[in-house]
Amino acid sequence: MIQVENEYGAYGEDKHYVSQIRDIVRANFGDVTLFQCDWASNFIKNGLHDLIWTMNFDTGANIDQQFAKLKSLRPNSPLMCSEFWSGWFDKWGGLTMKPVPQKI
């Protein structure tokens, strides 16, 4: 499987753009299974009918609720989480969280 894009619906709405990425991947990798991933709220923005749709969510998400949206849009599609995060990243030069001292 090859991922065509990552959460593009969080930034824009352009199925033509996503289609062009899909076509470039197919031209370079041949007949492989392609998928795209996004949040449940963004699939209708850029979801292409010929790609598998996968979900991204974190440890606090209601997984059944997240997959329910995908099931309603694509009832015969496999349910897959392609990105499951339990924290967040730090960026270079950004603020860092200092640990809170524990009382013993």
All heavy atoms as an XYZ file, in Angstrom:
849
protein
N       0.847     -1.185      0.000
C       0.000      0.000      0.000
C       0.884      1.237      0.000
O       1.947      1.256      0.625
C      -0.881      0.028      1.236
C      -1.978     -1.012      1.252
S      -2.983     -0.940      2.752
C      -4.064      0.417      2.360
N       0.421      2.262     -0.658
C       1.111      3.555     -0.678
C       0.105      4.638     -0.316
O      -1.003      4.682     -0.856
C       1.731      3.854     -2.054
C       2.798      2.806     -2.391
C       2.338      5.258     -2.072
C       3.403      2.967     -3.760
N       0.516      5.501      0.575
C      -0.326      6.631      0.990
C      -0.165      7.767     -0.002
O       0.945      8.206     -0.285
C       0.087      7.084      2.387
C      -0.743      8.226      2.905
C      -0.369      8.594      4.338
O       0.052      7.743      5.106
N      -0.523      9.851      4.677
N      -1.283      8.266     -0.507
C      -1.266      9.327     -1.512
C      -1.115     10.708     -0.883
O      -0.432     11.577     -1.418
C      -2.547      9.263     -2.379
C      -2.671     10.458     -3.289
C      -2.553      7.971     -3.184
N      -1.740     10.921      0.247
C      -1.645     12.215      0.918
C      -1.920     12.040      2.404
O      -2.323     10.985      2.841
C      -2.593     13.248      0.298
C      -4.049     12.837      0.280
C      -4.776     12.993      1.595
O      -4.457     13.912      2.369
O      -5.668     12.182      1.868
N      -1.686     13.098      3.164
C      -1.869     13.041      4.610
C      -2.650     14.258      5.099
O      -2.133     15.371      5.101
C      -0.513     12.983      5.315
C      -0.656     12.730      6.791
O      -1.101     11.666      7.204
N      -0.313     13.714      7.596
N      -3.906     14.036      5.463
C      -4.750     15.058      6.093
C      -4.867     16.349      5.276
O      -4.941     17.440      5.823
C      -4.238     15.384      7.501
C      -4.247     14.200      8.421
C      -3.674     14.505      9.796
O      -3.158     15.608     10.029
O      -3.760     13.611     10.661
N      -4.927     16.197      3.960
C      -5.028     17.397      3.128
C      -6.312     18.176      3.411
O      -6.341     19.396      3.294
C      -4.933     17.028      1.644
C      -4.896     18.242      0.747
C      -3.803     19.082      0.760
C      -5.963     18.553     -0.074
C      -3.762     20.218     -0.042
C      -5.935     19.676     -0.886
C      -4.836     20.505     -0.864
O      -4.809     21.624     -1.646
N      -7.356     17.493      3.832
C      -8.620     18.158      4.132
C      -8.525     19.161      5.268
O      -9.351     20.057      5.387
N      -7.506     19.037      6.106
C      -7.302     20.006      7.190
C      -6.749     21.325      6.660
O      -6.785     22.338      7.364
C      -6.353     19.421      8.238
N      -6.243     21.312      5.414
C      -5.604     22.513      4.862
C      -6.314     23.072      3.647
O      -6.218     24.257      3.360
C      -4.153     22.185      4.495
C      -3.395     21.623      5.647
C      -3.177     20.254      5.762
C      -2.925     22.442      6.669
C      -2.502     19.730      6.841
C      -2.254     21.927      7.754
C      -2.044     20.575      7.835
O      -1.385     20.041      8.911
N      -6.976     22.218      2.908
C      -7.609     22.710      1.698
C      -8.623     21.732      1.152
O      -8.795     20.631      1.659
N      -9.299     22.153      0.118
C     -10.295     21.321     -0.555
C     -10.022     21.387     -2.046
O     -10.264     22.409     -2.684
C     -11.702     21.830     -0.244
C     -12.786     20.962     -0.804
C     -14.170     21.390     -0.350
O     -14.282     22.177      0.600
O     -15.142     20.925     -0.960
N      -9.449     20.304     -2.590
C      -9.063     20.315     -3.991
C      -8.890     18.874     -4.485
O      -7.791     18.331     -4.476
C      -7.760     21.100     -4.153
C      -7.428     21.390     -5.606
O      -7.999     20.734     -6.502
O      -6.587     22.277     -5.843
N      -9.987     18.273     -4.901
C      -9.933     16.887     -5.378
C      -9.069     16.751     -6.630
O      -8.445     15.716     -6.847
C     -11.337     16.344     -5.638
C     -12.095     16.048     -4.360
C     -13.410     15.361     -4.638
C     -14.135     15.119     -3.327
N     -15.312     14.294     -3.487
N      -9.022     17.792     -7.444
C      -8.177     17.742     -8.638
C      -6.706     17.607     -8.240
O      -5.967     16.812     -8.830
C      -8.391     18.984     -9.503
C      -7.532     19.009    -10.721
N      -7.724     18.151    -11.781
C      -6.464     19.774    -11.043
C      -6.812     18.389    -12.703
N      -6.031     19.359    -12.272
N      -6.277     18.355     -7.241
C      -4.903     18.286     -6.749
C      -4.597     16.880     -6.216
O      -3.571     16.281     -6.555
C      -4.698     19.335     -5.655
C      -3.392     19.229     -4.924
C      -2.194     19.619     -5.530
C      -3.341     18.743     -3.619
C      -0.994     19.519     -4.853
C      -2.144     18.645     -2.933
C      -0.973     19.026     -3.559
O       0.213     18.925     -2.884
N      -5.491     16.340     -5.385
C      -5.292     14.996     -4.836
C      -5.274     13.973     -5.971
O      -4.479     13.029     -5.958
C      -6.361     14.658     -3.772
C      -6.188     13.237     -3.262
C      -6.301     15.648     -2.618
N      -6.100     14.173     -6.991
C      -6.113     13.272     -8.151
C      -4.780     13.293     -8.885
O      -4.302     12.255     -9.353
C      -7.220     13.658     -9.127
O      -8.483     13.523     -8.540
N      -4.186     14.468     -8.987
C      -2.889     14.569     -9.652
C      -1.811     13.824     -8.871
O      -0.957     13.156     -9.463
C      -2.501     16.035     -9.837
C      -3.339     16.735    -10.877
C      -2.964     18.198    -11.000
O      -2.798     18.907    -10.021
N      -2.821     18.640    -12.234
N      -1.848     13.920     -7.549
C      -0.891     13.176     -6.722
C      -1.090     11.674     -6.932
O      -0.142     10.923     -7.125
C      -1.038     13.540     -5.234
C      -0.710     15.018     -5.011
C      -0.127     12.655     -4.376
C      -1.052     15.499     -3.615
N      -2.354     11.240     -6.902
C      -2.672      9.829     -7.142
C      -2.101      9.367     -8.476
O      -1.477      8.312     -8.571
C      -4.186      9.640     -7.125
C      -4.629      8.218     -7.437
C      -6.005      8.138     -8.046
N      -6.124      8.960     -9.235
C      -7.245      9.563     -9.624
N      -8.366      9.438     -8.929
N      -7.279     10.288    -10.709
N      -2.285     10.167     -9.515
C      -1.820      9.793    -10.850
C      -0.295      9.707    -10.914
O       0.262      8.829    -11.582
C      -2.344     10.778    -11.891
C      -3.861     10.724    -12.022
O      -4.489      9.749    -11.533
O      -4.418     11.676    -12.604
N       0.399     10.592    -10.219
C       1.863     10.560    -10.176
C       2.341      9.293     -9.473
O       3.261      8.623     -9.937
C       2.414     11.827     -9.478
C       2.189     13.053    -10.361
C       3.894     11.664     -9.129
C       2.436     14.377     -9.644
N       1.695      8.958     -8.359
C       2.073      7.742     -7.633
C       1.833      6.517     -8.508
O       2.701      5.637     -8.614
C       1.310      7.638     -6.294
C       1.563      6.299     -5.627
C       1.703      8.777     -5.356
N       0.693      6.446     -9.159
C       0.394      5.293    -10.024
C       1.379      5.192    -11.183
O       1.805      4.093    -11.553
C      -1.029      5.402    -10.568
C      -2.050      4.950     -9.571
C      -3.322      4.450    -10.248
N      -4.250      3.991     -9.233
C      -5.475      4.458     -9.062
N      -5.946      5.397     -9.861
N      -6.243      3.982     -8.108
N       1.737      6.329    -11.765
C       2.676      6.325    -12.893
C       4.051      5.821    -12.477
O       4.767      5.217    -13.283
C       2.784      7.730    -13.478
N       4.413      6.047    -11.225
C       5.748      5.665    -10.768
C       5.818      4.319    -10.057
O       6.889      3.727     -9.962
C       6.314      6.749     -9.855
C       6.734      7.968    -10.642
O       7.809      7.985    -11.216
N       5.881      8.970    -10.705
N       4.686      3.835     -9.541
C       4.708      2.597     -8.774
C       3.806      1.506     -9.334
O       3.752      0.407     -8.781
C       4.331      2.873     -7.308
C       5.369      3.694     -6.598
C       5.209      5.064     -6.461
C       6.506      3.096     -6.081
C       6.168      5.827     -5.822
C       7.473      3.849     -5.434
C       7.307      5.223     -5.305
N       3.071      1.798    -10.384
C       2.267      0.772    -11.026
C       0.996      0.432    -10.283
O       0.403      1.258     -9.588
N       0.609     -0.809    -10.400
C      -0.658     -1.285     -9.871
C      -0.513     -1.714     -8.409
O      -0.357     -2.892     -8.105
C      -1.161     -2.447    -10.724
C      -2.552     -2.890    -10.334
O      -3.319     -2.057     -9.815
O      -2.866     -4.082    -10.552
N      -0.531     -0.739     -7.513
C      -0.475     -1.004     -6.073
C      -1.725     -0.410     -5.433
O      -2.377      0.460     -6.005
C       0.789     -0.403     -5.407
C       2.043     -1.029     -5.978
C       0.820      1.105     -5.558
N      -2.056     -0.889     -4.252
C      -3.201     -0.352     -3.521
C      -2.831      1.012     -2.953
O      -1.797      1.167     -2.300
C      -3.614     -1.303     -2.385
O      -3.933     -2.570     -2.961
C      -4.808     -0.756     -1.622
N      -3.663      1.995     -3.221
C      -3.420      3.358     -2.754
C      -4.452      3.749     -1.708
O      -5.609      3.358     -1.787
C      -3.485      4.343     -3.923
C      -2.530      4.082     -5.090
C      -2.758      5.116     -6.189
C      -1.084      4.089     -4.635
N      -4.005      4.550     -0.736
C      -4.935      5.035      0.276
C      -4.649      6.479      0.620
O      -3.589      7.012      0.317
C      -4.894      4.144      1.531
C      -3.664      4.279      2.383
C      -3.677      5.084      3.516
C      -2.504      3.601      2.065
C      -2.551      5.200      4.320
C      -1.377      3.702      2.863
C      -1.398      4.503      3.996
N      -5.633      7.095      1.221
C      -5.476      8.446      1.738
C      -6.008      8.458      3.158
O      -6.808      7.607      3.529
C      -6.190      9.476      0.863
C      -7.683      9.299      0.742
C      -8.285     10.214     -0.311
O      -8.898      9.720     -1.222
N      -8.104     11.505     -0.194
N      -5.519      9.380      3.957
C      -5.958      9.412      5.348
C      -6.340     10.832      5.748
O      -5.823     11.813      5.225
C      -4.876      8.867      6.273
S      -3.365      9.807      6.268
N      -7.280     10.893      6.673
C      -7.737     12.191      7.160
C      -8.554     11.981      8.417
O      -8.714     10.857      8.887
C      -8.567     12.910      6.095
C      -8.314     14.416      6.094
O      -8.174     15.006      7.197
O      -8.245     14.993      5.006
N      -9.059     13.054      8.940
C      -9.973     12.992     10.072
C     -11.363     12.726      9.515
O     -11.672     13.035      8.370
C      -9.972     14.305     10.841
C      -8.617     14.761     11.270
C      -7.524     13.981     11.546
C      -8.195     16.102     11.454
N      -6.463     14.753     11.906
C      -6.843     16.073     11.858
C      -8.815     17.328     11.331
C      -6.115     17.214     12.138
C      -8.092     18.468     11.611
C      -6.757     18.402     12.011
N     -12.229     12.208     10.342
C     -13.587     11.865      9.905
C     -14.312     13.066      9.315
O     -15.091     12.932      8.386
C     -14.381     11.291     11.081
N     -14.041     14.248      9.831
C     -14.747     15.446      9.383
C     -14.276     15.953      8.023
O     -14.919     16.813      7.435
C     -14.579     16.564     10.416
O     -13.197     16.850     10.611
N     -13.163     15.431      7.491
C     -12.585     15.998      6.270
C     -12.683     15.132      5.023
O     -12.308     15.574      3.951
C     -11.103     16.334      6.511
C     -10.928     17.462      7.481
O     -11.791     18.310      7.637
N      -9.806     17.476      8.160
N     -13.173     13.909      5.136
C     -13.151     13.030      3.975
C     -13.958     13.542      2.796
O     -13.556     13.364      1.655
C     -13.639     11.629      4.343
C     -12.540     10.762      4.867
C     -12.612     10.234      6.135
C     -11.431     10.486      4.100
C     -11.601      9.441      6.629
C     -10.407      9.699      4.581
C     -10.495      9.171      5.850
N     -15.094     14.141      3.049
C     -15.912     14.577      1.917
C     -15.245     15.695      1.120
O     -15.590     15.925     -0.024
C     -17.332     14.987      2.365
C     -17.278     16.077      3.430
C     -18.105     13.779      2.881
C     -18.619     16.653      3.791
N     -14.267     16.359      1.704
C     -13.569     17.441      0.997
C     -12.679     16.923     -0.125
O     -12.621     17.510     -1.188
C     -12.715     18.255      1.970
C     -13.504     19.057      2.965
C     -12.561     19.841      3.854
C     -13.322     20.656      4.878
N     -12.389     21.392      5.756
N     -11.933     15.844      0.130
C     -10.923     15.394     -0.828
C     -10.908     13.899     -1.086
O     -10.027     13.397     -1.764
C      -9.534     15.818     -0.338
C      -9.395     17.308     -0.277
O      -9.530     17.985     -1.285
N      -9.160     17.846      0.903
N     -11.868     13.172     -0.525
C     -11.883     11.719     -0.693
C     -12.144     11.319     -2.134
O     -13.123     11.751     -2.732
N     -11.250     10.515     -2.686
C     -11.412     10.018     -4.057
C     -12.016      8.619     -4.021
O     -11.635      7.789     -3.190
C     -10.064      9.981     -4.775
C      -9.323     11.329     -4.878
C      -8.010     11.145     -5.632
C     -10.183     12.386     -5.542
N     -12.931      8.358     -4.941
C     -13.678      7.100     -4.929
C     -12.802      5.869     -5.147
O     -13.145      4.779     -4.714
C     -14.807      7.135     -5.972
C     -14.312      7.048     -7.382
N     -13.790      8.137     -8.055
C     -14.237      5.997     -8.230
C     -13.423      7.763     -9.268
N     -13.687      6.474     -9.403
N     -11.660      6.014     -5.803
C     -10.826      4.849     -6.116
C      -9.678      4.629     -5.132
O      -8.803      3.804     -5.375
C     -10.292      4.950     -7.545
C      -9.442      6.183     -7.776
O      -9.579      7.172     -7.026
O      -8.631      6.162     -8.713
N      -9.682      5.355     -4.013
C      -8.675      5.164     -2.978
C      -9.329      4.621     -1.716
O     -10.491      4.908     -1.443
C      -7.978      6.494     -2.633
C      -7.255      7.208     -3.776
C      -6.631      8.500     -3.267
C      -6.214      6.312     -4.414
N      -8.576      3.848     -0.950
C      -9.052      3.429      0.365
C      -8.901      4.617      1.300
O      -7.894      5.326      1.255
C      -8.236      2.220      0.868
C      -8.522      1.004     -0.008
C      -8.545      1.929      2.329
C      -7.657     -0.192      0.294
N      -9.908      4.836      2.130
C      -9.848      5.929      3.105
C      -9.489      5.353      4.461
O     -10.085      4.372      4.911
C     -11.188      6.636      3.203
C     -11.643      7.326      1.957
C     -10.963      7.434      0.774
C     -12.880      7.990      1.751
N     -11.707      8.125     -0.143
C     -12.905      8.475      0.433
C     -13.983      8.215      2.557
C     -13.970      9.185     -0.096
C     -15.048      8.919      2.025
C     -15.031      9.402      0.723
N      -8.516      5.947      5.111
C      -8.120      5.521      6.448
C      -8.238      6.699      7.410
O      -8.290      7.849      6.990
C      -6.683      4.964      6.460
O      -5.765      6.016      6.141
C      -6.531      3.820      5.477
N      -8.283      6.384      8.695
C      -8.546      7.400      9.718
C      -7.283      7.758     10.497
O      -6.405      6.929     10.673
C      -9.556      6.863     10.734
C     -10.864      6.412     10.161
S     -11.909      7.755      9.640
C     -12.025      8.703     11.123
N      -7.274      8.974     11.023
C      -6.245      9.435     11.944
C      -6.932      9.922     13.207
O      -7.901     10.681     13.131
C      -5.442     10.587     11.347
C      -4.640     10.176     10.129
O      -4.482      9.006      9.833
N      -4.120     11.158      9.426
N      -6.450      9.489     14.361
C      -6.997      9.986     15.621
C      -6.030      9.698     16.761
O      -5.025      9.007     16.578
C      -8.393      9.443     15.910
C      -8.599      7.989     15.640
C      -8.142      7.022     16.516
C      -9.268      7.577     14.494
C      -8.346      5.685     16.273
C      -9.478      6.230     14.248
C      -9.009      5.283     15.136
N      -6.360     10.248     17.931
C      -5.475     10.117     19.084
C      -6.083      9.247     20.172
O      -7.178      8.725     20.027
C      -5.108     11.491     19.646
C      -6.289     12.225     20.251
O      -7.416     11.704     20.256
O      -6.078     13.342     20.745
N      -5.350      9.095     21.266
C      -5.781      8.214     22.348
C      -7.084      8.672     22.996
O      -7.792      7.863     23.571
C      -4.703      8.105     23.443
O      -4.374      9.423     23.893
C      -3.467      7.416     22.921
N      -7.424      9.942     22.912
C      -8.655     10.448     23.520
C      -9.880     10.327     22.636
O     -10.990     10.659     23.048
N      -9.703      9.841     21.421
C     -10.816      9.780     20.469
C     -11.768      8.635     20.791
O     -11.363      7.592     21.286
C     -10.275      9.597     19.051
N     -13.025      8.860     20.473
C     -14.019      7.799     20.542
C     -13.921      7.051     19.210
O     -14.453      7.496     18.192
C     -15.408      8.387     20.753
C     -16.479      7.335     20.833
O     -16.427      6.319     20.144
N     -17.468      7.583     21.668
N     -13.250      5.929     19.234
C     -12.936      5.217     17.994
C     -14.195      4.766     17.264
O     -14.287      4.903     16.041
C     -11.991      4.041     18.280
C     -10.652      4.593     18.779
C     -11.785      3.181     17.046
C      -9.702      3.560     19.315
N     -15.175      4.261     17.993
C     -16.425      3.841     17.343
C     -17.097      5.014     16.640
O     -17.608      4.881     15.528
C     -17.373      3.224     18.360
C     -16.873      1.882     18.879
O     -16.143      1.188     18.140
O     -17.220      1.535     20.016
N     -17.072      6.159     17.282
C     -17.677      7.360     16.698
C     -16.901      7.804     15.459
O     -17.491      8.189     14.449
C     -17.710      8.471     17.745
C     -18.412      9.724     17.301
C     -18.403     10.765     18.406
O     -17.382     11.009     19.042
N     -19.543     11.377     18.644
N     -15.585      7.742     15.533
C     -14.761      8.126     14.378
C     -15.029      7.209     13.189
O     -15.237      7.679     12.073
C     -13.273      8.072     14.752
C     -12.846      9.086     15.777
C     -12.950     10.501     15.249
O     -12.493     10.812     14.148
N     -13.566     11.367     16.019
N     -15.036      5.904     13.435
C     -15.271      4.963     12.345
C     -16.712      4.995     11.847
O     -16.979      4.665     10.694
C     -14.884      3.544     12.748
C     -13.408      3.260     12.641
C     -12.751      2.595     13.655
C     -12.690      3.645     11.528
C     -11.394      2.312     13.559
C     -11.326      3.377     11.419
C     -10.686      2.707     12.438
N     -17.662      5.414     12.680
C     -19.060      5.498     12.257
C     -19.218      6.449     11.079
O     -19.973      6.174     10.137
C     -19.949      5.922     13.424
N     -18.526      7.556     11.106
C     -18.593      8.522      9.999
C     -18.059      7.886      8.717
O     -18.663      7.993      7.651
C     -17.797      9.775     10.360
C     -17.713     10.805      9.279
C     -19.022     11.488      9.034
C     -18.841     12.633      8.060
N     -20.048     13.367      7.812
N     -16.926      7.184      8.832
C     -16.361      6.524      7.661
C     -17.302      5.437      7.140
O     -17.523      5.316      5.940
C     -14.992      5.932      8.005
C     -14.253      5.209      6.891
C     -14.070      6.097      5.674
C     -12.915      4.697      7.396
N     -17.879      4.663      8.044
C     -18.837      3.608      7.645
C     -20.046      4.197      6.924
O     -20.563      3.600      5.990
C     -19.321      2.837      8.868
C     -18.360      1.827      9.403
C     -19.039      1.108     10.569
C     -18.113      0.262     11.358
N     -18.791     -0.412     12.479
N     -20.513      5.369      7.385
C     -21.679      5.978      6.736
C     -21.357      6.445      5.318
O     -22.214      6.411      4.445
C     -22.218      7.137      7.570
O     -21.366      8.263      7.506
N     -20.138      6.870      5.094
C     -19.731      7.340      3.774
C     -19.334      6.199      2.846
O     -19.583      6.255      1.647
C     -18.551      8.310      3.902
C     -18.827      9.621      4.631
C     -17.528     10.367      4.912
C     -19.769     10.490      3.813
N     -18.704      5.160      3.427
C     -18.204      4.034      2.632
C     -18.440      2.731      3.392
O     -17.537      2.191      4.009
C     -16.727      4.233      2.347
C     -16.519      5.554      1.606
C     -15.230      5.713      0.991
N     -15.068      4.875     -0.172
C     -13.942      4.864     -0.874
N     -12.936      5.607     -0.531
N     -13.826      4.082     -1.920
N     -19.660      2.227      3.351
C     -20.023      1.062      4.167
C     -19.251     -0.217      3.842
O     -19.140     -1.091      4.682
C     -21.514      0.885      3.903
C     -21.805      1.655      2.674
C     -20.780      2.731      2.559
N     -18.703     -0.350      2.644
C     -17.998     -1.574      2.262
C     -16.484     -1.452      2.322
O     -15.766     -2.352      1.912
C     -18.418     -2.003      0.848
C     -19.893     -2.312      0.793
O     -20.445     -2.918      1.712
N     -20.553     -1.866     -0.260
N     -16.020     -0.334      2.826
C     -14.579     -0.087      2.903
C     -13.994     -0.683      4.184
O     -14.669     -0.716      5.217
C     -14.335      1.424      2.870
O     -12.955      1.701      2.878
N     -12.743     -1.130      4.143
C     -12.123     -1.614      5.385
C     -11.929     -0.459      6.375
O     -11.779      0.692      5.965
C     -10.773     -2.163      4.910
C     -10.503     -1.506      3.615
C     -11.845     -1.194      3.008
N     -11.950     -0.784      7.654
C     -11.729      0.220      8.684
C     -10.275      0.124      9.123
O      -9.830     -0.917      9.600
C     -12.661     -0.005      9.865
C     -14.148      0.061      9.535
C     -14.975     -0.227     10.782
C     -14.516      1.407      8.935
N      -9.553      1.210      8.956
C      -8.126      1.194      9.274
C      -7.717      2.530      9.860
O      -8.097      3.584      9.358
C      -7.323      0.930      8.006
C      -5.829      0.897      8.213
S      -5.018      0.470      6.663
C      -3.553      1.454      6.788
N      -6.940      2.474     10.927
C      -6.337      3.669     11.495
C      -4.914      3.740     10.977
O      -4.108      2.846     11.223
C      -6.347      3.601     13.028
S      -5.451      4.978     13.786
N      -4.595      4.784     10.248
C      -3.255      4.910      9.675
C      -2.345      5.794     10.523
O      -1.138      5.807     10.320
C      -3.336      5.463      8.253
O      -4.103      6.642      8.254
N      -2.929      6.538     11.437
C      -2.130      7.397     12.312
C      -2.816      7.455     13.672
O      -3.927      7.952     13.788
C      -2.017      8.797     11.702
C      -1.112      9.725     12.457
C      -0.976     11.076     11.776
O      -0.898     11.133     10.532
O      -0.968     12.078     12.508
N      -2.138      6.939     14.675
C      -2.675      6.920     16.030
C      -1.607      7.529     16.932
O      -0.532      6.959     17.088
C      -2.989      5.482     16.458
C      -3.592      5.376     17.825
C      -4.928      5.662     18.019
C      -2.827      5.010     18.912
C      -5.507      5.567     19.279
C      -3.392      4.904     20.174
C      -4.729      5.191     20.351
N      -1.891      8.697     17.463
C      -0.867      9.369     18.254
C      -1.266      9.464     19.716
O      -2.414      9.599     20.063
C      -0.524     10.738     17.676
C      -1.636     11.731     17.686
C      -1.886     12.668     18.646
C      -2.661     11.933     16.698
N      -2.982     13.421     18.325
C      -3.482     12.993     17.135
C      -2.959     11.321     15.483
C      -4.568     13.444     16.415
C      -4.062     11.781     14.769
C      -4.842     12.822     15.234
N      -0.252      9.342     20.561
C      -0.496      9.413     22.003
C       0.158     10.639     22.618
O       0.164     10.817     23.824
C       0.035      8.150     22.686
O       1.428      8.047     22.457
N       0.720     11.465     21.811
C       1.363     12.691     22.276
C       1.435     13.683     21.139
O       0.726     13.557     20.143
N       2.291     14.631     21.255
C       2.453     15.631     20.214
C       3.921     15.910     20.052
O       4.740     15.579     20.903
C       1.655     16.895     20.554
C       1.364     17.752     19.361
C       1.762     19.037     19.157
C       0.628     17.399     18.195
N       1.314     19.488     17.940
C       0.614     18.498     17.328
C      -0.018     16.236     17.792
C      -0.015     18.481     16.086
C      -0.646     16.221     16.553
C      -0.649     17.347     15.724
N       4.317     16.535     18.984
C       5.719     16.771     18.695
C       6.189     18.121     19.243
O       5.388     19.019     19.472
C       5.967     16.702     17.187
C       5.135     17.681     16.393
C       5.568     18.969     16.175
C       3.917     17.286     15.856
C       4.807     19.864     15.441
C       3.136     18.170     15.122
C       3.592     19.465     14.920
N       7.473     18.221     19.446
C       8.113     19.500     19.769
C       8.809     19.977     18.515
O       9.381     19.183     17.771
C       9.164     19.327     20.875
C       8.541     19.004     22.219
O       7.406     19.441     22.459
O       9.194     18.321     23.016
N       8.773     21.271     18.282
C       9.484     21.788     17.114
C      10.711     22.565     17.571
O      10.719     23.147     18.661
C       8.576     22.637     16.238
C       7.993     23.847     16.914
C       7.057     24.567     15.986
C       6.482     25.768     16.717
N       5.549     26.500     15.929
N      11.720     22.565     16.754
C      12.972     23.225     17.061
C      12.733     24.699     17.362
O      12.076     25.396     16.592
C      13.937     23.079     15.882
C      15.295     23.594     16.193
C      15.792     24.817     15.856
C      16.327     22.923     16.910
N      17.061     24.938     16.317
C      17.418     23.789     16.977
C      16.421     21.677     17.514
C      18.603     23.451     17.605
C      17.592     21.340     18.142
C      18.668     22.217     18.181
N      13.216     25.158     18.493
C      13.065     26.556     18.873
C      11.735     26.884     19.526
O      11.487     28.015     19.917
N      10.858     25.907     19.637
C       9.548     26.138     20.240
C       9.614     26.024     21.757
O      10.628     25.649     22.344
N       8.517     26.359     22.388
C       8.431     26.220     23.829
C       8.413     24.747     24.199
O       7.795     23.933     23.524
C       7.160     26.887     24.349
C       7.055     28.401     24.127
C       5.684     28.890     24.577
C       8.141     29.133     24.889
N       9.087     24.415     25.272
C       9.054     23.038     25.744
C       8.345     22.999     27.079
O       8.382     23.957     27.852
C      10.473     22.455     25.902
O      11.220     23.302     26.779
C      11.172     22.369     24.568
N       7.700     21.906     27.331
C       6.996     21.724     28.591
C       7.979     21.202     29.627
O       8.703     20.249     29.373
C       5.838     20.742     28.417
C       4.815     21.169     27.371
S       3.952     22.680     27.793
C       2.922     22.083     29.096
N       8.019     21.853     30.783
C       8.880     21.378     31.859
C       8.059     20.482     32.768
O       6.903     20.769     33.051
C       9.448     22.565     32.634
C      10.377     23.418     31.781
C      11.005     24.516     32.591
C      11.920     25.322     31.687
N      12.619     26.351     32.399
N       8.659     19.378     33.232
C       7.909     18.474     34.096
C       7.537     19.151     35.419
O       8.294     19.969     35.941
C       8.852     17.309     34.316
C      10.198     17.794     33.919
C      10.008     18.928     32.963
N       6.376     18.835     35.905
C       5.923     19.357     37.194
C       6.557     18.517     38.298
O       6.477     17.294     38.256
C       4.383     19.279     37.294
C       3.897     19.751     38.648
C       3.748     20.085     36.160
N       7.242     19.146     39.267
C       7.855     18.353     40.337
C       6.795     17.579     41.121
O       5.714     18.074     41.376
C       8.500     19.423     41.240
C       8.487     20.688     40.470
C       7.445     20.573     39.415
N       7.119     16.349     41.428
C       6.213     15.480     42.162
C       6.509     15.567     43.654
O       7.666     15.598     44.054
C       6.361     14.034     41.705
C       6.043     13.819     40.236
C       4.581     14.039     39.937
O       3.722     13.621     40.696
N       4.286     14.719     38.827
N       5.480     15.639     44.468
C       5.643     15.624     45.912
C       5.664     14.168     46.364
O       4.818     13.386     45.980
C       4.526     16.370     46.595
C       4.546     17.851     46.324
C       3.427     18.546     47.067
C       3.466     20.022     46.743
N       2.403     20.757     47.429
N       6.620     13.853     47.188
C       6.732     12.477     47.694
C       6.364     12.424     49.153
O       6.659     13.240     49.919
C       8.160     11.919     47.482
C       8.477     11.926     46.007
C       8.282     10.537     48.079
C       9.847     11.508     45.652
